[in-house]
Amino acid sequence: MKQRISAKIRDEILYHNRTREKEFLSRNACLSDQASRTESEKTSDRKNLRSAFFHDSDRIIHSLAYARYIDKTQVFYLFDNDHITHRVLHVQLVSKVARTIGRFLRLNEDLIEAIALGHDLGHVPFGHNGERKLSKILHAAQKGYFTHNAQSVRALTVLEKKGKLNLTLQVLDGILCRNGEWMLREYKPRYDKTWEEFEIEYESCWKVKDFGKTIIPMTLEGCVVRLSDIIAYIGRDCEDAIMLGLIKRSDIPAAAFNILGNTNRQIVDTIILDLVEKSYGRSYLTLSKDVFKAIQVLYAFSASKIYQNPKIGSENSKIDNMFDVLYQRYLDDLVHRTLRTSITRHYLPNMPNSYLKASGPEKVVIDYIAGMTDKFFNREFHDMMIPKGLGYSVKHTKMDVPG
């Protein structure tokens, strides 16, 4: 028998939810009552015990795309070390850092968590190298450009639950505008952004190269997640690289570690406290000049010595070839309906009939590859390209012996 909460207790919980936000949160915070959805909910957000952004977190964490974080590359692929950061851990670190900042600045932690949990759903196999390759494939097909933050939004608005997750504008906007590779000293939200403006920005991410790096969230919470992404990886990537022997701790530039420290713990602590000190009570986020400059120095060092390290990229040509092979095989199967690959046998049957027509075959293939874990990507390539054994089978018959 389904248990139901009494009307009296429900009303008290709803009252305390709203009161807690109105009395405690900063005037610059985004209240749950400001949440905007495209469709009405069966139980309206104002009457739901889970406030709007809290509810969005649940929908994201129970999505299939979220489950696939478990085996997606963060930075270092093809290394046999279970202690380096994978995508699932990075997302948790971003959420923790962002909620810490949000609590200190009295912002809406439910909104922060939802954005943080969903911010990397669009990442593809083999990290940023895979993303660059998918963008080249999409552009060669004259279908625009690929960017993981726009793909994250697409996953939540088109691919999951047949496009019926119905997440809030504030969460989707924070995910779309979350690009940790483009750093600013100040992050000033576009508080007045509408659904129409969000849609224009989303479409532009597919049409204009690097457009997704320049857009700014509509909430201070979205800005916190954007900066927290950088805080979560900038020191952690150095720790992983040291563990893998790609760099030594003594290699970290003095201009960075003299300000930030030279361990991940020190770096995270320094940036968070500087951000809170300079941003407290303001309607925007800002860092001190010294800390921002040190972050830039550390990022430039990481780009040169870690992200572009020849050892990491030594197998990239093979990986690029794998993307080309899988893309073409899936596209041929989709166009000719040969039913020879998993895209027509397993993926399409679970999507609405309108999906292929609205997306086009090239975009459908990109969606499918982008959603793969590294392990599944490798297995698909292996199944397509490596001959399968036919087994041991000898028919026992009476031999015709001469003479």
C-alpha positions as CSV (number, residue, x, y, z in Angstrom):
1,M,0.0,0.0,0.0
2,K,1.4,3.4,-1.0
3,Q,2.2,5.6,2.0
4,R,1.1,9.2,1.9
5,I,2.2,12.1,4.1
6,S,-0.6,14.0,5.9
7,A,-1.6,17.4,4.6
8,K,-0.6,19.1,7.9
9,I,3.0,17.8,7.8
10,R,3.2,18.5,4.0
11,D,2.2,22.1,4.6
12,E,4.7,22.5,7.4
13,I,7.5,21.1,5.3
14,L,6.7,23.4,2.4
15,Y,6.5,26.4,4.7
16,H,9.9,25.7,6.2
17,N,11.4,25.0,2.8
18,R,10.4,28.5,1.6
19,T,11.1,30.2,4.9
20,R,14.6,28.7,5.1
21,E,15.5,30.1,1.6
22,K,14.0,33.5,2.2
23,E,15.5,34.1,5.6
24,F,18.9,32.6,5.1
25,L,19.9,32.9,1.4
26,S,21.7,36.0,0.1
27,R,19.7,38.6,-1.9
28,N,21.9,37.5,-4.8
29,A,20.8,33.9,-4.6
30,C,18.3,32.3,-7.0
31,L,15.3,31.1,-4.9
32,S,13.5,27.9,-5.8
33,D,10.3,29.9,-6.4
34,Q,12.1,31.5,-9.4
35,A,12.5,28.2,-11.2
36,S,11.1,28.1,-14.7
37,R,10.1,25.0,-16.7
38,T,8.8,24.6,-20.2
39,E,6.0,22.2,-19.1
40,S,3.8,22.0,-16.1
41,E,4.6,19.4,-13.5
42,K,2.1,16.8,-12.3
43,T,2.7,18.2,-8.9
44,S,3.7,21.8,-9.1
45,D,7.1,22.9,-7.8
46,R,5.4,25.0,-5.1
47,K,3.5,22.0,-3.8
48,N,6.3,19.4,-4.1
49,L,8.2,18.5,-1.0
50,R,11.3,18.5,-3.1
51,S,12.0,22.0,-4.3
52,A,12.5,22.6,-8.0
53,F,16.3,22.5,-8.1
54,F,16.5,19.7,-5.5
55,H,14.1,17.7,-7.8
56,D,16.3,18.4,-10.8
57,S,19.3,16.9,-9.0
58,D,17.3,13.7,-8.5
59,R,16.3,13.5,-12.2
60,I,19.9,14.0,-13.3
61,I,21.5,11.5,-10.9
62,H,19.0,8.9,-11.9
63,S,19.6,9.4,-15.6
64,L,21.3,6.8,-17.8
65,A,23.9,9.4,-18.9
66,Y,24.9,10.0,-15.2
67,A,25.4,6.3,-14.7
68,R,27.9,6.3,-17.6
69,Y,30.2,8.8,-15.8
70,I,31.7,5.7,-14.1
71,D,33.9,4.8,-17.1
72,K,34.6,8.1,-18.9
73,T,38.0,9.7,-19.1
74,Q,38.8,12.9,-17.3
75,V,42.3,13.7,-18.6
76,F,44.4,10.6,-18.5
77,Y,43.4,7.6,-20.7
78,L,45.2,4.4,-21.5
79,F,47.0,4.5,-18.1
80,D,46.5,1.4,-15.8
81,N,46.1,3.2,-12.5
82,D,42.9,3.1,-10.5
83,H,43.8,6.1,-8.4
84,I,43.8,8.8,-11.2
85,T,40.7,10.9,-11.6
86,H,37.9,9.7,-13.8
87,R,34.9,11.7,-14.9
88,V,32.7,10.5,-12.1
89,L,35.1,11.6,-9.4
90,H,35.7,15.0,-11.1
91,V,32.0,15.6,-11.1
92,Q,31.8,14.9,-7.4
93,L,34.7,17.2,-6.7
94,V,33.1,20.0,-8.7
95,S,29.9,19.5,-6.7
96,K,31.7,19.6,-3.4
97,V,33.8,22.6,-4.2
98,A,30.8,24.5,-5.6
99,R,28.6,23.7,-2.6
100,T,31.3,24.8,-0.2
101,I,31.5,28.2,-2.0
102,G,27.8,28.4,-2.2
103,R,27.4,27.8,1.5
104,F,29.9,30.5,2.4
105,L,28.2,33.0,0.1
106,R,24.7,31.9,1.1
107,L,23.6,30.8,-2.3
108,N,21.2,28.1,-3.3
109,E,23.1,24.8,-2.9
110,D,20.3,22.7,-4.5
111,L,20.7,24.7,-7.7
112,I,24.5,24.4,-7.5
113,E,24.4,20.7,-7.0
114,A,22.1,20.1,-9.9
115,I,24.3,22.1,-12.3
116,A,27.4,20.4,-11.0
117,L,26.1,16.9,-11.3
118,G,24.9,17.5,-14.9
119,H,27.7,19.7,-16.2
120,D,29.8,16.9,-17.9
121,L,27.1,14.5,-19.2
122,G,28.0,15.4,-22.7
123,H,31.7,14.4,-22.5
124,V,32.7,11.7,-24.9
125,P,35.1,8.7,-24.9
126,F,38.8,9.7,-24.4
127,G,38.0,13.1,-23.0
128,H,38.9,16.3,-24.8
129,N,40.8,14.5,-27.6
130,G,37.6,12.6,-28.4
131,E,35.6,15.8,-28.3
132,R,37.9,17.5,-30.8
133,K,37.6,14.5,-33.1
134,L,33.8,14.4,-33.0
135,S,33.8,18.1,-33.7
136,K,35.9,17.6,-36.8
137,I,33.6,14.8,-38.0
138,L,30.5,16.9,-37.4
139,H,32.0,19.9,-39.2
140,A,33.1,17.7,-42.1
141,A,29.5,16.6,-42.4
142,Q,28.5,20.2,-42.6
143,K,26.5,19.9,-39.4
144,G,28.3,22.5,-37.3
145,Y,30.6,21.9,-34.3
146,F,30.5,19.6,-31.3
147,T,31.0,20.9,-27.8
148,H,30.4,18.8,-24.6
149,N,28.5,21.5,-22.7
150,A,25.8,21.8,-25.4
151,Q,25.8,18.0,-25.7
152,S,25.1,17.8,-21.9
153,V,22.0,20.0,-22.5
154,R,21.0,17.8,-25.4
155,A,21.4,14.7,-23.3
156,L,19.0,16.1,-20.7
157,T,16.5,17.7,-23.1
158,V,16.4,15.3,-26.1
159,L,18.0,11.9,-25.3
160,E,17.0,11.1,-21.7
161,K,13.4,9.8,-21.0
162,K,12.6,10.7,-24.7
163,G,13.0,14.3,-23.9
164,K,10.6,14.5,-21.0
165,L,12.9,15.3,-18.0
166,N,11.6,18.9,-18.0
167,L,14.5,20.4,-16.1
168,T,14.5,24.1,-15.1
169,L,15.9,26.9,-17.1
170,Q,18.3,27.8,-14.4
171,V,19.9,24.3,-14.3
172,L,20.1,23.9,-18.0
173,D,21.6,27.4,-18.4
174,G,24.2,26.6,-15.8
175,I,25.2,23.4,-17.6
176,L,25.3,25.1,-21.0
177,C,27.4,28.0,-19.8
178,R,29.8,25.8,-17.8
179,N,33.1,25.8,-19.7
180,G,36.1,25.4,-17.5
181,E,38.6,26.0,-20.2
182,W,37.9,29.7,-20.5
183,M,38.9,31.6,-17.4
184,L,37.8,35.0,-16.2
185,R,38.7,37.0,-13.2
186,E,35.1,38.2,-12.8
187,Y,31.9,36.3,-13.4
188,K,28.9,38.6,-13.7
189,P,25.6,36.7,-14.2
190,R,23.1,37.6,-16.8
191,Y,20.2,37.7,-14.4
192,D,17.5,38.6,-16.9
193,K,18.1,35.7,-19.4
194,T,14.9,34.2,-20.8
195,W,14.1,30.8,-22.3
196,E,14.2,32.3,-25.8
197,E,17.7,33.7,-25.2
198,F,18.9,30.4,-23.7
199,E,17.7,28.6,-26.9
200,I,19.6,31.0,-29.1
201,E,22.7,30.5,-27.1
202,Y,22.2,26.7,-27.2
203,E,21.8,26.6,-31.0
204,S,24.7,29.0,-31.5
205,C,27.0,26.5,-29.6
206,W,26.4,24.0,-32.5
207,K,26.8,26.6,-35.3
208,V,29.6,28.9,-34.1
209,K,33.0,27.5,-33.3
210,D,34.0,28.0,-29.6
211,F,30.7,30.0,-28.9
212,G,30.1,27.9,-25.8
213,K,33.3,29.3,-24.2
214,T,32.0,32.9,-24.1
215,I,28.5,32.6,-22.7
216,I,27.8,33.5,-19.1
217,P,25.2,31.9,-16.7
218,M,22.0,33.6,-15.6
219,T,22.6,32.9,-11.9
220,L,25.4,33.4,-9.4
221,E,25.1,29.7,-8.7
222,G,25.9,28.9,-12.3
223,C,29.0,31.1,-12.1
224,V,30.1,29.3,-9.0
225,V,29.9,25.9,-10.8
226,R,31.8,27.3,-13.7
227,L,34.7,28.5,-11.5
228,S,34.5,25.4,-9.3
229,D,35.2,23.3,-12.4
230,I,38.6,25.0,-12.7
231,I,39.3,24.8,-9.0
232,A,38.5,21.0,-9.0
233,Y,40.8,20.1,-11.8
234,I,43.7,22.6,-11.8
235,G,45.5,21.1,-8.8
236,R,44.1,17.6,-9.1
237,D,45.5,17.2,-12.6
238,C,48.9,18.1,-11.3
239,E,48.6,15.4,-8.6
240,D,47.6,12.8,-11.1
241,A,50.4,13.8,-13.5
242,I,52.9,13.5,-10.6
243,M,51.6,10.0,-9.7
244,L,52.0,8.9,-13.4
245,G,55.5,10.3,-13.6
246,L,54.7,12.9,-16.2
247,I,55.9,15.8,-14.1
248,K,57.6,16.3,-10.7
249,R,56.2,18.5,-8.0
250,S,59.3,20.7,-8.3
251,D,58.4,21.4,-11.9
252,I,55.4,23.5,-10.8
253,P,56.2,27.1,-11.6
254,A,57.2,29.3,-8.6
255,A,54.8,32.0,-9.8
256,A,52.0,29.6,-9.2
257,F,53.0,27.7,-6.1
258,N,54.2,30.8,-4.2
259,I,50.6,32.1,-4.3
260,L,48.5,29.0,-4.5
261,G,50.6,26.3,-2.9
262,N,52.0,23.2,-4.6
263,T,49.5,20.5,-3.5
264,N,45.9,20.1,-4.5
265,R,44.7,20.7,-1.0
266,Q,46.6,24.0,-0.8
267,I,45.5,25.1,-4.2
268,V,41.8,24.4,-3.6
269,D,41.8,26.0,-0.2
270,T,43.7,29.2,-1.4
271,I,41.3,29.8,-4.4
272,I,38.1,29.1,-2.5
273,L,39.1,31.5,0.4
274,D,40.3,34.2,-2.0
275,L,37.0,33.9,-4.0
276,V,34.9,34.2,-0.9
277,E,36.9,37.1,0.5
278,K,36.6,39.1,-2.7
279,S,33.0,38.1,-3.6
280,Y,31.1,38.1,-0.3
281,G,28.0,40.3,-0.5
282,R,28.6,41.1,-4.2
283,S,26.2,40.3,-7.1
284,Y,29.1,38.7,-9.0
285,L,32.2,36.6,-8.4
286,T,35.7,37.9,-8.5
287,L,39.2,36.8,-7.6
288,S,42.2,38.9,-6.5
289,K,44.7,39.8,-9.2
290,D,47.5,37.7,-7.7
291,V,45.4,34.5,-7.4
292,F,43.9,34.9,-10.9
293,K,47.4,35.4,-12.4
294,A,48.7,32.4,-10.5
295,I,45.8,30.2,-11.8
296,Q,46.7,31.4,-15.4
297,V,50.3,30.5,-14.9
298,L,49.4,27.0,-13.5
299,Y,47.0,26.4,-16.4
300,A,49.6,27.4,-19.0
301,F,52.0,25.0,-17.3
302,S,49.5,22.2,-17.2
303,A,48.5,22.7,-20.9
304,S,52.2,22.5,-21.9
305,K,53.5,19.8,-19.6
306,I,50.4,17.7,-19.0
307,Y,47.6,18.1,-21.5
308,Q,49.9,18.3,-24.5
309,N,52.5,15.9,-23.1
310,P,53.6,13.6,-26.0
311,K,53.2,10.5,-23.8
312,I,49.5,11.2,-23.4
313,G,49.0,11.8,-27.1
314,S,51.1,9.0,-28.4
315,E,48.1,6.9,-29.3
316,N,45.9,9.7,-30.6
317,S,46.1,8.8,-34.3
318,K,44.9,5.3,-33.5
319,I,42.0,6.7,-31.4
320,D,41.1,9.2,-34.2
321,N,41.0,6.3,-36.7
322,M,38.7,4.4,-34.3
323,F,36.2,7.3,-34.2
324,D,36.3,7.5,-38.1
325,V,35.6,3.8,-38.4
326,L,32.8,3.7,-35.9
327,Y,31.1,6.8,-37.2
328,Q,31.1,5.6,-40.8
329,R,29.9,2.1,-39.9
330,Y,27.1,3.4,-37.8
331,L,26.1,6.0,-40.5
332,D,26.0,3.4,-43.2
333,D,23.9,1.1,-41.0
334,L,21.5,4.0,-40.2
335,V,21.1,5.1,-43.8
336,H,20.8,1.7,-45.3
337,R,19.1,0.0,-42.3
338,T,21.3,-3.1,-42.6
339,L,20.7,-3.8,-38.9
340,R,24.4,-4.9,-38.6
341,T,25.4,-2.6,-35.7
342,S,24.1,-1.8,-32.2
343,I,22.9,1.7,-33.3
344,T,20.0,0.2,-35.3
345,R,19.5,-3.0,-33.2
346,H,19.6,-1.5,-29.7
347,Y,19.8,2.4,-29.7
348,L,17.2,3.5,-32.1
349,P,14.4,1.2,-30.9
350,N,14.6,2.9,-27.6
351,M,14.2,6.4,-29.0
352,P,10.9,8.1,-30.1
353,N,10.0,7.9,-33.8
354,S,10.5,11.6,-34.3
355,Y,14.1,11.5,-33.1
356,L,15.8,10.4,-36.3
357,K,13.7,12.7,-38.5
358,A,14.3,15.7,-36.2
359,S,18.1,15.1,-35.8
360,G,19.3,13.6,-39.0
361,P,21.5,10.5,-39.3
362,E,24.8,12.3,-38.7
363,K,23.6,13.9,-35.5
364,V,22.1,10.6,-34.3
365,V,25.5,8.8,-34.8
366,I,27.2,11.7,-32.9
367,D,24.7,11.3,-30.1
368,Y,25.4,7.6,-29.9
369,I,29.2,7.8,-29.9
370,A,29.2,10.8,-27.5
371,G,27.2,8.9,-25.0
372,M,29.6,5.9,-24.9
373,T,31.9,5.0,-22.1
374,D,35.5,4.4,-23.0
375,K,35.1,0.7,-22.4
376,F,32.0,0.4,-24.6
377,F,33.6,2.4,-27.4
378,N,36.6,0.0,-27.4
379,R,34.4,-3.0,-27.3
380,E,32.3,-1.8,-30.3
381,F,35.4,-1.2,-32.3
382,H,36.8,-4.6,-31.4
383,D,33.5,-6.3,-32.4
384,M,33.5,-4.5,-35.7
385,M,37.2,-4.9,-36.7
386,I,38.6,-8.0,-35.0
387,P,37.7,-11.3,-36.6
388,K,35.5,-13.6,-34.4
389,G,36.5,-17.2,-33.8
390,L,34.1,-19.7,-35.4
391,G,34.6,-22.2,-32.6
392,Y,35.7,-25.9,-32.7
393,S,33.4,-28.0,-34.8
394,V,34.3,-31.3,-36.5
395,K,31.6,-33.4,-38.1
396,H,32.4,-37.1,-37.2
397,T,31.9,-39.2,-40.2
398,K,33.3,-42.6,-41.3
399,M,36.5,-41.8,-43.1
400,D,36.9,-43.1,-46.7
401,V,40.2,-45.0,-46.3
402,P,41.7,-46.2,-49.6
403,G,42.6,-49.8,-50.4
